[in-house]
């Protein structure tokens, strides 16, 4: 893999040196011989130029094979593939029927709807290995199938309901799964139909949320959720012969959330052993782990506000929890926690930010002072162990704040070894024996691919990662792809160091004056990975805007991870406040470079990013000439209950909620605002955008609205025709006012 151009990290560089660095053309490794110009319609059409991202790698019990989901043709339809640690070649396991799409639909609505439906058919959604290491189990269109590689798959059962969360037993040919809120167990071998309900809640609105096998395969621990007290809200659906109201369970902050309780049941069903944990029904659960001898459960839980955390051990002989450690922090706003048993069952490991940031600790069951395993001014983002719990793996940004590298240490050791080398973001899945990782990797200049790598070196030979998938189309090489760089600067109000991802136009010239766009604005956007942010398809939009001559900036605003606990807690009870000041500081940084025209700066984001966009326009008038707010959370009173982690309850903090709600500040609008919102959105209600628009109309302000009739909250991910339409509106709006 090629390294990225060196990132410059200091805002104290002289302007001359800055200009010299900024004049470098940053293009990806595949830009040589580029012959085509990026086109927005092509970027958001199938097959994807960057191909299909491999997903869900799953190791066989013997640690020799990896199954994964992929498509080598660049479409959204996933099949089951596999590879092994010897040949390290990708082999297709299934070839499931895909929906047909008309080649030349023209303006025929029926054919266009057929194409839209095909684009959203993602095929296989889950894959796993059975304990025998021979059968692969997968979910296709809500049904569970079993297949031995090289043979045809067969459906495991004839249930008419949607099935999900497949989990093979650690021993024996059994599988557990969820269907219609109930917990099922079934046999795996071909021809077996012994499907049985292990636990089925009797009350409406109650269902099993998750479950975990005991090591001996005889018991299942599960979490049950009860939402019957959660309010129902109507989402109008205007498509169809008649307008109809779809009712969804959707609590607002301060209203009744889901209640939870934990139980244990045998794989043959029967009575449930309900655990006594104390606390409130609304408590949140982050870990449910069996002890090595299957006699106890380790439970990591907190209150709904995540201010008081408890790690509990529950002996199944009593069912009553014993608190083994507690943490309280009234300023806490994130719960990036992990915990698990040590190999001998006499203690446990857990991730805590009781010091600078999230780090790994060990604590014996007998109590005493916890042992801090890792430390430093960096953070741990994920942890996993080998099956014997003797090897611990974690990802962190300890060598570069914008990267996620993989490290390993033996249990009981404090000396970690870095095992990945390529600059970028690694998402590893550890083999059961701890000897390999299946790694989904990407960087600023390389789209996501699956790699296999050993975790231990042989002699002095370096660790080598083998690329398994080759996703981008050949056409990908016909374009020039711009790579980002990383900068830092102070918050102009209090001097806090901020980090940003900067994308410059091809053939950048620091003596010119460019229009600039902040966005898409959100937390945790400054990553060295393809597109900078997972789960958001703006890599193509960013590349297109850069080609059109825009300077793009993403700022890791307060609340983002990886910069210390104090930085995350800056956002406490202050949505639309300190985060907006961070964005303003990024804007001022751009202006000081001299190559950004201060009169031609825009901002855009979706969801929380829509909140940031509207609040930036309303509280910093004149700074941004134009803003595009997608599905903007303009009323914190209508947020989801999870936002109480940051904002607490509105009944006790109404003034704080009002301060963070853009619709109450509508009279301050001076600049150009475009709102894009899906009318089927039940996360951020379309009603909230209509309320803001109505207030702006009454106040005599100009505003533009793009309503997407078929879009949920992810308006930029549901149907490519819709995505192209919305992104064209966004680009046209910026061009109109910034060019």
C-alpha positions as CSV (number, residue, x, y, z in Angstrom):
1,X,0.0,0.0,0.0
2,X,1.2,3.5,-0.7
3,X,1.5,6.1,2.0
4,X,-0.5,9.3,1.9
5,X,1.2,12.6,1.4
6,X,2.7,13.8,4.6
7,X,0.1,15.7,6.7
8,X,1.0,19.0,8.2
9,X,-0.3,19.4,11.7
10,X,0.7,22.9,12.9
11,X,-1.2,26.1,12.3
12,X,2.0,28.0,13.2
13,X,3.6,27.4,9.9
14,X,4.6,30.5,8.1
15,X,2.3,31.6,5.3
16,X,5.0,31.1,2.8
17,X,5.6,27.5,3.9
18,X,1.9,26.9,4.1
19,X,1.4,28.2,0.6
20,X,4.2,25.9,-0.7
21,X,2.6,22.9,1.0
22,X,-0.9,23.8,-0.1
23,X,0.1,24.1,-3.8
24,X,0.8,20.4,-4.0
25,X,-1.8,18.5,-6.0
26,X,-3.1,15.7,-3.8
27,X,-4.4,12.8,-5.8
28,X,-4.9,9.2,-5.0
29,X,-2.6,6.4,-6.2
30,X,-4.9,5.5,-9.1
31,X,-5.0,9.0,-10.6
32,X,-2.2,8.4,-13.2
33,X,-3.6,8.6,-16.7
34,X,-7.0,9.9,-15.6
35,X,-9.1,10.6,-18.6
36,X,-12.6,11.3,-17.3
37,X,-14.3,14.1,-15.4
38,X,-16.3,13.2,-12.4
39,X,-20.1,13.3,-13.0
40,X,-22.6,13.4,-10.1
41,X,-25.0,11.1,-11.9
42,X,-22.3,8.5,-12.5
43,X,-21.0,8.7,-9.0
44,X,-24.4,7.8,-7.6
45,X,-25.3,5.1,-10.1
46,X,-24.8,1.3,-10.1
47,X,-22.4,-0.3,-10.4
48,X,-20.4,1.8,-7.9
49,X,-17.1,3.1,-9.2
50,X,-15.5,2.1,-5.9
51,X,-17.2,-1.3,-6.0
52,X,-19.0,-2.9,-3.1
53,X,-17.6,-2.7,0.4
54,X,-17.0,-6.2,1.9
55,X,-18.9,-6.8,5.1
56,X,-19.2,-9.1,8.2
57,X,-16.1,-11.3,8.1
58,X,-16.7,-14.4,10.1
59,X,-14.1,-17.0,11.1
60,X,-14.5,-20.7,11.0
61,X,-14.0,-22.5,14.4
62,X,-10.6,-23.8,13.3
63,X,-9.4,-20.3,12.4
64,X,-8.6,-21.4,8.8
65,X,-11.5,-19.9,6.8
66,X,-13.3,-16.6,6.7
67,X,-16.7,-16.1,5.3
68,X,-17.8,-12.6,4.3
69,X,-20.5,-10.7,2.4
70,X,-19.5,-9.1,-0.9
71,X,-20.4,-8.4,-4.5
72,X,-17.6,-8.3,-7.1
73,X,-19.8,-6.4,-9.6
74,X,-20.2,-3.2,-7.7
75,X,-23.9,-3.5,-6.9
76,X,-25.8,-3.4,-3.6
77,X,-26.7,-7.1,-3.6
78,X,-24.6,-9.2,-1.2
79,X,-23.8,-12.9,-1.6
80,X,-21.7,-15.1,0.6
81,X,-18.0,-15.4,-0.2
82,X,-15.1,-17.1,1.6
83,X,-11.3,-17.2,1.7
84,X,-8.7,-19.2,3.7
85,X,-5.4,-18.5,5.4
86,X,-3.5,-20.7,3.0
87,X,-4.6,-19.6,-0.5
88,X,-5.9,-16.2,0.5
89,X,-8.1,-16.1,-2.6
90,X,-11.8,-14.9,-2.7
91,X,-14.2,-17.7,-3.6
92,X,-18.0,-17.2,-4.1
93,X,-20.2,-19.5,-2.1
94,X,-23.7,-18.4,-3.1
95,X,-25.3,-17.0,-6.3
96,X,-28.7,-16.1,-5.0
97,X,-31.4,-14.8,-7.3
98,X,-31.2,-11.0,-7.8
99,X,-34.1,-8.8,-8.9
100,X,-34.3,-8.0,-12.6
101,X,-33.9,-4.4,-13.7
102,X,-35.0,-3.0,-17.1
103,X,-32.1,-1.8,-19.2
104,X,-33.9,1.2,-20.8
105,X,-36.7,2.3,-18.6
106,X,-37.0,5.8,-20.1
107,X,-39.8,7.6,-18.1
108,X,-41.9,4.4,-17.5
109,X,-42.8,4.8,-13.8
110,X,-43.4,1.0,-13.3
111,X,-39.9,0.2,-14.7
112,X,-38.3,3.0,-12.7
113,X,-39.9,1.8,-9.5
114,X,-38.7,-1.7,-10.3
115,X,-35.1,-0.4,-10.6
116,X,-35.4,1.5,-7.3
117,X,-36.6,-1.6,-5.6
118,X,-33.7,-3.6,-7.0
119,X,-31.2,-1.0,-5.9
120,X,-32.4,-1.4,-2.3
121,X,-32.3,-5.2,-2.3
122,X,-29.2,-5.9,-0.3
123,X,-29.4,-9.7,-0.6
124,X,-27.7,-11.6,2.3
125,X,-27.7,-9.7,5.5
126,X,-25.9,-12.0,7.9
127,X,-23.4,-14.9,7.7
128,X,-21.9,-17.2,10.3
129,X,-20.2,-20.6,10.7
130,X,-21.8,-23.6,12.5
131,X,-19.8,-25.2,15.3
132,X,-18.9,-28.1,13.0
133,X,-16.9,-25.8,10.8
134,X,-18.6,-27.2,7.7
135,X,-22.0,-25.4,7.5
136,X,-22.3,-21.8,6.7
137,X,-25.5,-20.1,7.9
138,X,-26.9,-17.0,6.4
139,X,-30.0,-14.8,6.3
140,X,-31.5,-14.0,2.9
141,X,-34.6,-11.9,2.7
142,X,-35.5,-12.7,6.3
143,X,-35.1,-16.5,6.1
144,X,-32.2,-18.6,7.4
145,X,-30.3,-20.8,5.0
146,X,-27.6,-23.4,5.5
147,X,-24.9,-24.2,2.9
148,X,-21.8,-26.4,2.8
149,X,-19.4,-24.6,0.4
150,X,-19.6,-26.3,-3.0
151,X,-23.2,-27.3,-2.6
152,X,-26.5,-25.6,-2.9
153,X,-28.0,-23.8,0.1
154,X,-31.2,-25.0,1.7
155,X,-33.7,-23.1,3.9
156,X,-33.4,-24.1,7.5
157,X,-37.1,-23.7,8.4
158,X,-40.5,-22.8,7.1
159,X,-41.3,-19.9,9.4
160,X,-43.2,-17.1,7.7
161,X,-41.8,-14.4,9.9
162,X,-38.6,-12.4,9.4
163,X,-35.6,-14.0,11.1
164,X,-32.4,-12.3,12.3
165,X,-29.5,-12.3,14.7
166,X,-28.4,-15.9,13.9
167,X,-25.9,-17.3,16.4
168,X,-24.6,-20.9,16.2
169,X,-24.1,-22.7,19.5
170,X,-20.4,-23.0,20.6
171,X,-21.0,-26.8,20.6
172,X,-23.4,-29.0,18.7
173,X,-25.3,-28.4,15.5
174,X,-27.7,-25.8,16.8
175,X,-28.5,-22.2,16.0
176,X,-30.4,-19.6,18.0
177,X,-32.2,-16.7,16.3
178,X,-34.9,-14.1,16.7
179,X,-38.3,-14.0,14.9
180,X,-41.4,-11.9,15.8
181,X,-39.8,-10.8,19.0
182,X,-39.3,-14.4,20.2
183,X,-36.1,-16.5,20.8
184,X,-35.8,-19.7,18.8
185,X,-33.4,-22.6,18.6
186,X,-33.1,-25.0,15.6
187,X,-31.0,-27.8,14.3
188,X,-28.6,-27.2,11.4
189,X,-28.0,-30.4,9.6
190,X,-29.8,-30.8,6.3
191,X,-33.3,-32.2,6.7
192,X,-33.6,-31.2,10.4
193,X,-36.7,-29.3,11.2
194,X,-36.7,-29.3,15.0
195,X,-37.4,-25.5,15.3
196,X,-38.6,-24.6,18.7
197,X,-39.5,-21.5,20.6
198,X,-37.3,-21.1,23.6
199,X,-38.9,-17.9,25.0
200,X,-41.8,-15.9,23.6
201,X,-43.0,-12.8,25.4
202,X,-46.7,-12.9,25.9
203,X,-47.5,-9.1,26.1
204,X,-47.7,-6.9,23.1
205,X,-44.8,-4.5,22.7
206,X,-42.4,-6.9,24.5
207,X,-39.6,-8.7,22.6
208,X,-36.2,-10.2,22.9
209,X,-33.5,-7.7,21.9
210,X,-30.3,-9.8,22.1
211,X,-29.0,-13.1,23.5
212,X,-25.8,-14.9,24.3
213,X,-25.0,-18.6,24.3
214,X,-23.3,-20.2,27.3
215,X,-20.0,-21.9,26.4
216,X,-21.4,-25.4,26.8
217,X,-24.3,-24.6,24.5
218,X,-27.0,-25.5,27.0
219,X,-28.2,-22.0,28.1
220,X,-29.1,-18.6,26.6
221,X,-28.9,-15.3,28.5
222,X,-31.0,-12.7,26.9
223,X,-32.3,-9.1,27.2
224,X,-36.0,-8.4,26.9
225,X,-37.3,-5.0,26.0
226,X,-40.8,-3.7,26.9
227,X,-42.0,-0.8,24.8
228,X,-45.7,-0.9,25.6
229,X,-45.5,2.5,27.5
230,X,-43.6,4.2,24.7
231,X,-45.9,6.8,22.9
232,X,-47.1,6.1,19.4
233,X,-46.7,8.9,16.8
234,X,-48.1,9.1,13.3
235,X,-46.0,9.5,10.2
236,X,-48.1,10.4,7.2
237,X,-47.6,8.4,4.0
238,X,-48.7,10.4,0.9
239,X,-47.8,7.7,-1.6
240,X,-50.6,5.4,-2.7
241,X,-54.2,5.8,-3.5
242,X,-55.0,7.3,-0.1
243,X,-53.0,9.2,2.5
244,X,-52.5,6.9,5.5
245,X,-51.0,7.4,8.9
246,X,-48.2,5.0,9.9
247,X,-47.9,4.6,13.7
248,X,-44.4,4.2,15.1
249,X,-43.2,3.9,18.7
250,X,-41.3,7.2,19.1
251,X,-40.6,8.7,22.6
252,X,-39.4,12.2,23.0
253,X,-36.9,13.2,25.7
254,X,-38.5,12.9,29.1
255,X,-41.2,10.4,27.9
256,X,-41.4,6.8,28.8
257,X,-38.5,4.9,27.1
258,X,-38.2,1.1,26.7
259,X,-37.8,-1.0,29.8
260,X,-35.4,-3.9,30.0
261,X,-34.8,-7.0,32.0
262,X,-32.4,-9.9,31.8
263,X,-33.1,-13.6,31.9
264,X,-31.5,-17.0,31.4
265,X,-33.3,-19.9,29.8
266,X,-32.3,-23.5,28.7
267,X,-32.1,-24.4,25.0
268,X,-35.2,-26.7,25.5
269,X,-37.2,-23.8,26.8
270,X,-39.1,-23.9,30.0
271,X,-39.1,-21.4,32.9
272,X,-36.9,-18.3,32.7
273,X,-34.5,-17.4,35.5
274,X,-34.9,-13.7,35.8
275,X,-31.9,-11.8,37.2
276,X,-32.2,-9.3,40.1
277,X,-30.0,-6.3,39.1
278,X,-31.4,-3.3,40.9
279,X,-31.6,0.1,39.3
280,X,-34.3,1.3,37.0
281,X,-36.2,-0.4,34.2
282,X,-34.8,2.2,31.8
283,X,-31.2,1.2,32.5
284,X,-28.9,0.6,29.6
285,X,-26.8,-2.6,29.1
286,X,-23.5,-2.7,27.3
287,X,-22.1,-6.2,28.1
288,X,-23.7,-9.5,28.9
289,X,-20.9,-12.2,29.1
290,X,-20.7,-15.7,30.5
291,X,-17.9,-16.7,32.8
292,X,-15.5,-19.3,31.6
293,X,-17.3,-22.0,33.8
294,X,-20.8,-20.8,32.8
295,X,-21.7,-20.2,36.4
296,X,-21.9,-16.4,36.4
297,X,-22.7,-13.5,34.1
298,X,-20.7,-10.3,33.8
299,X,-23.0,-7.3,33.2
300,X,-22.0,-3.8,32.3
301,X,-24.9,-1.3,32.8
302,X,-25.7,2.3,33.5
303,X,-28.6,4.6,34.0
304,X,-30.3,6.1,30.9
305,X,-28.2,9.2,31.2
306,X,-24.9,7.1,31.4
307,X,-23.7,9.1,34.4
308,X,-23.5,6.1,36.8
309,X,-21.9,2.9,35.5
310,X,-21.9,-0.5,37.3
311,X,-20.1,-3.7,36.5
312,X,-22.0,-6.6,38.1
313,X,-21.4,-10.3,38.5
314,X,-24.5,-12.4,38.8
315,X,-24.0,-16.0,40.1
316,X,-26.7,-18.1,38.5
317,X,-27.1,-20.0,41.7
318,X,-28.7,-17.0,43.3
319,X,-29.7,-14.7,40.4
320,X,-28.7,-11.7,42.6
321,X,-26.1,-9.2,41.3
322,X,-22.9,-8.3,43.2
323,X,-21.4,-5.0,42.2
324,X,-17.7,-5.4,41.5
325,X,-16.9,-1.8,40.3
326,X,-18.7,1.5,39.9
327,X,-18.0,4.8,38.1
328,X,-19.9,8.0,38.4
329,X,-19.4,11.1,36.3
330,X,-22.2,13.8,36.1
331,X,-20.5,15.3,33.0
332,X,-20.3,12.0,31.0
333,X,-21.8,12.1,27.5
334,X,-20.5,8.9,25.8
335,X,-20.4,5.2,26.6
336,X,-17.8,3.7,24.5
337,X,-17.5,0.9,27.0
338,X,-16.3,-2.8,26.8
339,X,-15.8,-5.5,29.3
340,X,-15.1,-9.2,29.4
341,X,-13.8,-12.0,31.7
342,X,-10.1,-12.8,32.1
343,X,-9.1,-16.3,31.0
344,X,-9.1,-17.8,34.5
345,X,-12.5,-16.3,35.5
346,X,-11.0,-14.6,38.5
347,X,-11.1,-11.1,37.2
348,X,-12.2,-9.1,34.2
349,X,-11.0,-6.5,31.8
350,X,-12.9,-3.3,30.9
351,X,-12.5,-0.1,29.1
352,X,-12.9,3.1,31.1
353,X,-12.2,6.8,30.6
354,X,-11.6,7.4,34.3
355,X,-8.3,9.0,33.3
356,X,-7.5,11.0,30.1
357,X,-9.5,8.9,27.7
358,X,-10.7,5.4,27.1
359,X,-8.1,2.8,28.2
360,X,-7.9,-0.8,29.2
361,X,-8.1,-1.9,32.9
362,X,-8.0,-5.2,34.8
363,X,-9.7,-5.8,38.1
364,X,-9.9,-9.0,40.2
365,X,-13.2,-10.2,41.5
366,X,-11.9,-9.9,45.0
367,X,-11.7,-6.2,44.6
368,X,-8.8,-3.8,45.1
369,X,-7.2,-1.1,43.0
370,X,-7.8,-1.7,39.3
371,X,-4.6,-2.2,37.1
372,X,-4.4,0.2,34.2
373,X,-3.1,-1.8,31.2
374,X,-2.8,1.0,28.6
375,X,-2.3,4.7,29.1
376,X,-1.4,7.8,27.1
377,X,-3.0,10.8,25.4
378,X,-4.9,8.6,22.9
379,X,-8.0,6.4,23.0
380,X,-9.1,2.8,22.5
381,X,-12.0,2.4,20.2
382,X,-12.7,-1.3,20.1
383,X,-11.5,-4.4,22.0
384,X,-11.6,-8.1,21.2
385,X,-10.1,-11.3,22.6
386,X,-9.1,-14.7,21.3
387,X,-11.4,-17.5,22.3
388,X,-9.1,-18.5,25.2
389,X,-9.0,-14.9,26.3
390,X,-5.2,-15.0,26.5
391,X,-4.7,-12.5,23.7
392,X,-6.3,-9.0,23.7
393,X,-6.6,-6.9,20.6
394,X,-7.6,-3.3,20.4
395,X,-7.8,-0.4,17.9
396,X,-6.5,3.0,18.8
397,X,-5.2,6.3,17.5
398,X,-2.1,6.3,19.6
399,X,0.3,6.7,16.6
400,X,-1.8,9.2,14.6
401,X,-5.0,10.9,15.9
402,X,-6.9,10.4,12.6
403,X,-6.0,6.7,12.2
404,X,-7.2,3.5,13.7
405,X,-4.5,0.9,14.0
406,X,-4.6,-2.6,15.6
407,X,-2.5,-3.6,18.6
408,X,-2.2,-6.8,20.6
409,X,-1.0,-7.8,24.0
410,X,-1.0,-11.0,26.0
411,X,-3.3,-11.0,29.0
412,X,-1.4,-9.9,32.1
413,X,1.0,-7.8,29.9
414,X,1.2,-4.0,29.6
415,X,3.3,-4.0,26.5
416,X,1.3,-3.8,23.3
417,X,2.5,-4.6,19.8
418,X,1.2,-2.8,16.7
419,X,0.3,-5.4,14.1
420,X,-1.1,-3.2,11.3
421,X,1.1,-0.9,9.3
422,X,-0.9,0.7,6.5
423,X,-1.9,4.3,7.2
424,X,-5.6,4.6,7.5
425,X,-8.5,2.9,9.3
426,X,-8.5,-0.8,10.3
427,X,-11.6,-2.7,11.5
428,X,-10.3,-6.2,12.5
429,X,-12.1,-9.4,13.3
430,X,-9.9,-11.7,15.3
431,X,-9.6,-15.5,14.5
432,X,-10.7,-17.8,17.4
433,X,-7.1,-18.8,18.1
434,X,-5.8,-15.2,17.9
435,X,-3.3,-16.0,15.1
436,X,-5.0,-14.0,12.3
437,X,-7.2,-10.9,11.7
438,X,-9.7,-10.4,8.9
439,X,-9.3,-6.6,8.4
440,X,-11.7,-4.3,6.5
441,X,-9.3,-1.5,5.7
442,X,-9.5,1.8,3.8
443,X,-7.7,5.1,3.7
444,X,-8.1,8.6,2.1
445,X,-6.9,7.2,-1.2
446,X,-8.0,3.6,-1.1
447,X,-11.7,2.4,-0.9
448,X,-12.6,-0.4,1.6
449,X,-11.2,-3.9,1.0
450,X,-10.9,-7.1,3.0
451,X,-7.3,-8.2,4.0
452,X,-6.0,-11.2,5.9
453,X,-3.0,-10.9,8.2
454,X,-1.1,-12.9,10.7
455,X,-0.8,-11.4,14.2
456,X,2.6,-12.7,15.0
457,X,5.8,-12.4,12.9
458,X,7.9,-15.4,11.9
459,X,11.5,-14.5,12.9
460,X,12.5,-11.1,11.7
461,X,10.0,-11.1,8.8
462,X,7.5,-8.2,8.9
463,X,3.8,-8.8,9.2
464,X,2.2,-8.8,5.7
465,X,-1.4,-8.1,4.9
466,X,-2.9,-9.9,1.9
467,X,-5.6,-8.2,0.0
468,X,-8.5,-10.6,-0.5
469,X,-11.1,-8.4,-2.3
470,X,-10.6,-6.1,-5.3
471,X,-13.7,-4.0,-5.3
472,X,-13.2,-0.9,-7.6
473,X,-14.3,-1.2,-11.2
474,X,-11.7,-0.8,-13.9
475,X,-13.3,2.5,-14.7
476,X,-12.2,3.8,-11.2
477,X,-8.7,4.3,-12.7
478,X,-10.1,6.6,-15.3
479,X,-10.7,9.4,-12.8
480,X,-8.5,11.6,-10.6
481,X,-9.3,11.2,-6.9
482,X,-8.2,13.8,-4.4
483,X,-6.8,12.8,-1.1
484,X,-7.3,14.8,2.1
485,X,-4.8,16.3,4.5
486,X,-5.0,17.0,8.2
487,X,-4.6,20.3,10.0
488,X,-5.1,21.7,13.5
489,X,-5.9,25.1,14.9
490,X,-7.2,26.6,18.1
491,X,-10.8,27.4,19.0
492,X,-10.8,31.1,18.8
493,X,-12.8,31.5,22.0
494,X,-10.9,29.4,24.5
495,X,-7.8,28.1,22.6
496,X,-8.8,24.4,22.7
497,X,-7.0,22.5,19.9
498,X,-9.2,21.4,17.1
499,X,-8.5,18.9,14.3
500,X,-9.8,19.0,10.8
501,X,-9.8,17.2,7.5
502,X,-9.0,19.4,4.5
503,X,-9.8,18.5,0.9
504,X,-8.4,20.9,-1.8
505,X,-9.3,21.1,-5.4
506,X,-7.1,19.3,-8.0
507,X,-4.3,21.5,-9.3
508,X,-4.7,23.7,-6.2
509,X,-3.1,27.2,-6.4
510,X,-2.7,29.0,-3.1
511,X,-2.6,32.4,-4.8
512,X,-6.2,32.0,-5.9
513,X,-9.4,32.6,-3.9
514,X,-11.7,29.6,-3.7
515,X,-15.2,29.1,-2.4
516,X,-15.3,26.8,0.7
517,X,-17.8,24.4,2.2
518,X,-17.8,23.1,5.8
519,X,-19.3,19.7,5.7
520,X,-20.8,17.5,5.9
521,X,-20.6,18.8,9.5
522,X,-21.0,16.2,12.3
523,X,-18.9,14.7,15.1
524,X,-16.1,12.2,14.3
525,X,-15.5,13.2,10.7
526,X,-11.7,13.5,10.8
527,X,-10.6,10.0,9.9
528,X,-8.1,8.7,7.5
529,X,-10.5,6.4,5.7
530,X,-12.3,6.5,2.4
531,X,-14.7,9.4,2.6
532,X,-13.6,10.4,6.1
533,X,-16.8,9.1,7.8
534,X,-18.4,5.7,7.9
535,X,-22.1,5.2,7.0
536,X,-22.4,8.4,5.0
537,X,-22.1,8.2,1.2
538,X,-20.6,11.7,0.7
539,X,-17.2,10.5,-0.6
540,X,-18.5,10.9,-4.1
541,X,-20.1,14.3,-3.4
542,X,-16.9,15.5,-1.7
543,X,-14.8,14.4,-4.7
544,X,-17.2,16.1,-7.1
545,X,-17.3,19.4,-5.2
546,X,-13.5,19.5,-4.9
547,X,-13.3,19.0,-8.7
548,X,-15.7,21.9,-9.1
549,X,-13.3,24.1,-7.3
550,X,-14.5,24.0,-3.7
551,X,-12.3,23.8,-0.6
552,X,-13.9,21.3,1.8
553,X,-13.3,21.1,5.5
554,X,-14.5,18.6,8.2
555,X,-13.9,19.6,11.8
556,X,-13.9,17.2,14.7
557,X,-16.2,19.3,16.9
558,X,-16.5,19.0,20.7
559,X,-18.0,15.7,21.6
560,X,-15.8,13.8,19.1
561,X,-13.8,10.8,20.2
562,X,-10.1,10.4,20.4
563,X,-9.0,13.7,21.9
564,X,-9.6,13.1,25.6
565,X,-12.5,12.9,28.0
566,X,-12.5,16.7,28.6
567,X,-12.9,17.3,24.8
568,X,-15.9,15.0,24.6
569,X,-17.5,16.5,27.7
570,X,-17.3,20.1,26.2
571,X,-20.6,19.3,24.4
572,X,-22.6,18.5,27.7
573,X,-25.9,20.4,27.6
574,X,-24.7,22.6,24.7
575,X,-25.8,21.3,21.3
576,X,-25.6,24.2,18.9
577,X,-23.2,26.1,21.2
578,X,-19.6,25.1,21.6
579,X,-19.9,22.8,18.5
580,X,-21.0,25.8,16.4
581,X,-18.0,27.8,17.9
582,X,-15.7,25.0,16.8
583,X,-17.0,25.2,13.2
584,X,-16.7,29.0,13.3
585,X,-13.0,28.5,14.3
586,X,-12.5,26.3,11.3
587,X,-14.0,28.9,9.1
588,X,-11.7,31.6,10.5
589,X,-8.8,29.3,10.0
590,X,-9.7,28.9,6.3
591,X,-10.0,32.7,5.9
592,X,-6.6,33.2,7.4
593,X,-5.0,30.9,4.9
594,X,-5.6,33.6,2.3
595,X,-6.9,31.2,-0.4
596,X,-10.5,31.0,0.7
597,X,-12.9,33.9,-0.2
598,X,-14.6,35.0,3.1
599,X,-17.6,36.1,1.1
600,X,-18.1,32.6,-0.4
601,X,-18.3,30.1,2.4
602,X,-21.1,27.6,2.8
603,X,-22.0,24.9,5.3
604,X,-24.0,21.7,5.2
605,X,-24.9,18.6,7.2
606,X,-27.7,16.2,8.0
607,X,-29.5,15.2,11.2
608,X,-27.2,16.5,14.0
609,X,-25.3,18.1,11.1
610,X,-28.6,19.8,10.1
611,X,-28.8,21.1,13.6
612,X,-25.3,22.5,13.3
613,X,-26.0,24.0,9.9
614,X,-29.2,25.8,11.0
615,X,-27.7,27.0,14.3
616,X,-24.6,28.3,12.5
617,X,-26.7,30.4,10.2
618,X,-29.0,31.6,13.0
619,X,-26.4,32.4,15.6
620,X,-23.5,33.5,13.2
621,X,-25.4,35.5,10.6
622,X,-23.2,36.7,7.7
623,X,-20.4,34.1,8.3
624,X,-21.9,31.5,5.9
625,X,-23.5,32.8,2.8
626,X,-25.5,29.6,2.3
627,X,-26.4,26.5,4.3
628,X,-28.0,23.2,3.3
629,X,-29.6,21.4,6.2
630,X,-30.6,17.7,5.6
631,X,-33.2,16.2,8.0
632,X,-32.2,19.0,10.5
633,X,-32.9,18.3,14.2
634,X,-34.3,21.8,14.7
635,X,-36.3,20.9,17.9
636,X,-34.4,19.2,20.7
637,X,-37.8,18.7,22.4
638,X,-38.5,16.2,19.6
639,X,-35.2,14.4,19.8
640,X,-34.8,10.7,20.7
641,X,-34.4,9.7,24.4
642,X,-30.7,8.9,23.7
643,X,-30.0,12.6,23.4
644,X,-30.6,12.9,27.2
645,X,-27.1,11.5,27.6
646,X,-26.0,15.0,26.5
647,X,-29.0,17.2,27.3
648,X,-30.5,15.5,30.3
649,X,-34.3,15.6,30.7
650,X,-36.2,18.6,29.3
651,X,-38.5,18.7,32.3
652,X,-35.5,19.9,34.4
653,X,-33.6,21.7,31.6
654,X,-36.2,23.4,29.5
655,X,-34.1,26.5,29.0
656,X,-31.2,24.4,27.7
657,X,-33.4,22.6,25.3
658,X,-34.8,25.9,24.1
659,X,-31.3,27.3,23.6
660,X,-30.4,24.3,21.4
661,X,-33.6,24.4,19.3
662,X,-33.1,26.3,16.0
663,X,-36.8,26.7,15.3
664,X,-37.0,29.2,18.2
665,X,-34.3,31.3,16.7
666,X,-35.8,31.5,13.2
667,X,-36.1,35.3,13.3
668,X,-32.3,35.7,13.1
669,X,-32.0,34.2,9.6
670,X,-30.1,36.5,7.2
671,X,-28.4,34.0,4.8
672,X,-29.6,31.5,2.3
673,X,-31.1,28.2,3.7
674,X,-32.1,25.0,1.9
675,X,-33.8,22.2,3.8
676,X,-33.8,18.7,2.5
677,X,-36.0,16.3,4.4
678,X,-37.5,12.9,3.9
679,X,-41.3,12.8,4.6
680,X,-41.1,9.2,6.1
681,X,-38.5,10.2,8.6
682,X,-39.3,8.9,12.1
683,X,-35.9,9.8,13.6
684,X,-36.0,13.6,13.0
685,X,-39.6,14.4,12.2
686,X,-40.5,16.0,8.9
687,X,-43.0,18.0,11.0
688,X,-40.1,19.9,12.6
689,X,-38.8,21.2,9.2
690,X,-42.4,22.2,8.3
691,X,-42.7,24.1,11.6
692,X,-39.4,26.0,10.9
693,X,-40.4,26.8,7.3
694,X,-43.8,28.1,8.5
695,X,-42.1,30.4,11.1
696,X,-39.7,31.7,8.5
697,X,-42.6,32.5,6.1
698,X,-44.5,34.4,8.8
699,X,-41.3,36.3,9.7
700,X,-40.8,37.3,6.1
701,X,-37.6,35.3,5.5
702,X,-36.7,33.4,2.4
703,X,-36.2,29.6,2.7
704,X,-36.0,26.7,0.2
705,X,-37.4,23.2,0.9
706,X,-36.8,20.0,-0.9
707,X,-39.3,17.4,0.4
708,X,-38.6,13.7,-0.5
709,X,-41.8,11.7,-0.4
710,X,-40.2,8.3,-0.1
711,X,-37.2,9.0,2.1
712,X,-36.6,7.9,5.7
713,X,-34.0,9.6,7.9
714,X,-31.2,8.4,5.6
715,X,-32.5,10.5,2.7
716,X,-29.1,10.1,0.9
717,X,-29.1,6.3,1.1
718,X,-32.6,5.2,0.2
719,X,-32.8,4.9,-3.6
720,X,-30.2,6.3,-6.0
721,X,-32.7,8.3,-8.0
722,X,-33.6,10.1,-4.8
723,X,-30.0,10.5,-3.9
724,X,-29.1,12.0,-7.3
725,X,-32.0,14.4,-7.1
726,X,-31.2,15.6,-3.6
727,X,-27.5,16.0,-4.2
728,X,-28.1,17.9,-7.5
729,X,-30.3,20.3,-5.5
730,X,-27.5,20.7,-2.9
731,X,-24.8,21.3,-5.5
732,X,-27.0,23.7,-7.5
733,X,-27.7,25.7,-4.4
734,X,-24.1,26.1,-3.5
735,X,-23.2,27.0,-7.1
736,X,-25.9,29.6,-7.2
737,X,-24.6,31.5,-4.2
738,X,-20.9,30.6,-3.9
739,X,-19.7,30.7,-7.5
